[in-house]
Amino acid sequence: MKIIDIVGDNYLGKWNKTRTACRGIVIENSEILLSYESVTGQWMIPGGGLEENEADCCIREVAEETGILVNASECLLEIDEYYENWKLISKYFICKVKGTTNTKLTEREQKVGMEARWLSVDNAKNIFSKHTSYTETDEMRRGLYLREYTALCELV
């Protein structure tokens, strides 16, 4: 498994808070499954906070956010991000579709209008490649898009 570090300009030099998430890259018919927030216009690879087993977390989070049931590979990539006093760990898995289910969105996900969307891989890479355009306006989105772009360039 490869580990990549991304250090934000606002990193304080050490962290005392950590969050680990598992994210599923699901590709079918040359399209990638993404989570899209219709209220904010923000895209992301589906995933969420680690509770127990990493692969199970990935499978659960993809199903809850998108309604797609998947099988997940072992973890192929870890991206460690450092912002302020945080270390954010994202573990990436390649997933295969095996069925569908109902989504189980959190209150926040409902509020931002989260929905599953299939895009061409090239279109997804293009969206995430624009991470620098958010440097002055939205540090969170800049970091998220840089992370997702890095993951797609490494694994797809």
C-alpha positions as CSV (number, residue, x, y, z in Angstrom):
1,M,0.0,0.0,0.0
2,K,1.3,3.4,-1.0
3,I,1.1,6.4,1.5
4,I,1.0,10.0,0.2
5,D,1.2,13.1,2.5
6,I,-0.5,16.3,1.7
7,V,0.5,19.2,3.9
8,G,-1.8,22.3,3.9
9,D,-0.4,25.8,4.2
10,N,-2.3,26.2,7.5
11,Y,-0.7,23.2,9.1
12,L,0.6,24.1,12.6
13,G,3.5,21.6,12.5
14,K,1.9,19.0,14.8
15,W,-1.5,17.4,15.3
16,N,-3.5,16.4,18.3
17,K,-6.7,15.4,16.4
18,T,-7.0,12.6,13.9
19,R,-9.8,11.3,11.7
20,T,-9.7,8.2,9.6
21,A,-12.0,7.6,6.6
22,C,-12.4,4.8,4.0
23,R,-13.4,5.7,0.4
24,G,-14.5,3.5,-2.4
25,I,-13.5,4.0,-6.0
26,V,-16.3,2.3,-8.0
27,I,-15.9,2.1,-11.8
28,E,-18.4,0.5,-14.1
29,N,-18.6,0.9,-17.9
30,S,-15.9,3.6,-17.9
31,E,-17.8,5.7,-15.4
32,I,-17.0,6.4,-11.7
33,L,-19.5,6.6,-8.9
34,L,-19.3,9.9,-7.0
35,S,-21.3,11.6,-4.3
36,Y,-22.6,15.0,-5.3
37,E,-23.9,17.7,-3.0
38,S,-26.6,19.5,-5.1
39,V,-26.8,22.4,-2.7
40,T,-23.1,23.2,-2.6
41,G,-22.1,21.8,-6.0
42,Q,-19.3,19.7,-4.4
43,W,-18.2,16.3,-5.6
44,M,-16.4,13.6,-3.7
45,I,-15.5,9.9,-3.8
46,P,-18.0,8.2,-1.5
47,G,-16.8,7.3,1.9
48,G,-16.8,8.2,5.6
49,G,-15.5,7.7,9.1
50,L,-13.8,4.4,10.1
51,E,-15.6,2.6,12.9
52,E,-14.2,-0.9,12.7
53,N,-12.8,-3.0,9.8
54,E,-11.6,-0.8,7.0
55,A,-13.1,-2.8,4.1
56,D,-16.4,-3.1,5.9
57,C,-16.4,0.7,6.5
58,C,-15.8,1.3,2.8
59,I,-18.6,-1.0,1.8
60,R,-21.0,0.5,4.4
61,E,-20.2,4.1,3.5
62,V,-20.6,3.6,-0.3
63,A,-24.0,1.9,0.3
64,E,-25.3,4.5,2.7
65,E,-24.3,7.5,0.5
66,T,-25.1,6.1,-2.9
67,G,-27.4,3.0,-2.6
68,I,-24.8,0.9,-4.4
69,L,-23.7,-2.4,-2.8
70,V,-20.0,-3.2,-3.5
71,N,-17.2,-5.7,-2.8
72,A,-14.0,-3.9,-1.8
73,S,-10.4,-4.7,-2.5
74,E,-7.8,-4.4,0.2
75,C,-6.6,-0.9,0.9
76,L,-4.5,0.2,-2.0
77,L,-3.7,3.8,-1.1
78,E,-3.6,6.0,2.0
79,I,-3.5,9.8,1.8
80,D,-2.6,11.6,5.0
81,E,-3.5,15.2,5.1
82,Y,-2.3,17.8,7.6
83,Y,-4.3,20.9,8.3
84,E,-4.1,23.2,11.4
85,N,-3.8,20.6,14.2
86,W,-5.4,17.8,12.3
87,K,-4.2,14.6,10.6
88,L,-6.9,13.4,8.2
89,I,-6.3,9.8,6.9
90,S,-8.2,8.6,3.9
91,K,-7.9,4.9,2.9
92,Y,-8.9,4.1,-0.7
93,F,-10.3,0.8,-2.0
94,I,-11.3,-0.3,-5.5
95,C,-14.8,-1.6,-5.5
96,K,-17.0,-3.7,-7.7
97,V,-20.8,-3.3,-7.9
98,K,-22.8,-6.2,-6.7
99,G,-26.3,-4.7,-6.3
100,T,-28.4,-1.9,-4.9
101,T,-30.0,-0.9,-1.6
102,N,-31.6,2.2,0.0
103,T,-29.4,5.1,0.9
104,K,-29.1,6.1,4.6
105,L,-28.0,9.7,4.5
106,T,-27.0,11.6,7.6
107,E,-28.8,14.8,8.5
108,R,-25.9,16.8,7.1
109,E,-25.9,14.8,3.9
110,Q,-29.7,15.4,3.5
111,K,-29.2,19.1,4.1
112,V,-26.6,19.4,1.3
113,G,-28.7,17.3,-1.1
114,M,-26.2,14.5,-1.4
115,E,-26.9,12.2,-4.3
116,A,-25.1,9.5,-6.3
117,R,-23.9,10.4,-9.8
118,W,-22.0,8.4,-12.4
119,L,-19.5,10.5,-14.4
120,S,-16.9,9.5,-17.0
121,V,-13.5,9.0,-15.3
122,D,-12.1,11.8,-17.4
123,N,-14.8,14.2,-16.3
124,A,-14.2,13.3,-12.7
125,K,-10.5,13.9,-13.0
126,N,-11.1,17.2,-14.7
127,I,-13.4,18.4,-11.9
128,F,-10.9,17.4,-9.2
129,S,-8.0,18.8,-11.2
130,K,-9.3,22.3,-10.6
131,H,-8.4,22.2,-6.9
132,T,-6.1,25.2,-7.2
133,S,-9.0,27.4,-8.3
134,Y,-10.3,27.2,-4.7
135,T,-7.1,28.3,-3.1
136,E,-8.4,31.8,-2.2
137,T,-12.0,31.0,-1.6
138,D,-12.6,27.6,-0.1
139,E,-9.6,25.8,1.6
140,M,-11.8,22.8,2.5
141,R,-12.8,22.2,-1.1
142,R,-9.3,22.8,-2.4
143,G,-7.9,20.2,-0.1
144,L,-10.8,17.7,-0.8
145,Y,-10.4,18.1,-4.5
146,L,-6.6,17.8,-4.3
147,R,-7.0,14.6,-2.3
148,E,-9.5,13.1,-4.7
149,Y,-7.5,14.1,-7.8
150,T,-4.3,12.5,-6.2
151,A,-6.2,9.3,-5.5
152,L,-7.7,9.0,-9.0
153,C,-4.3,9.7,-10.6
154,E,-2.7,7.0,-8.5
155,L,-5.4,4.3,-8.8
156,V,-7.3,4.9,-12.1
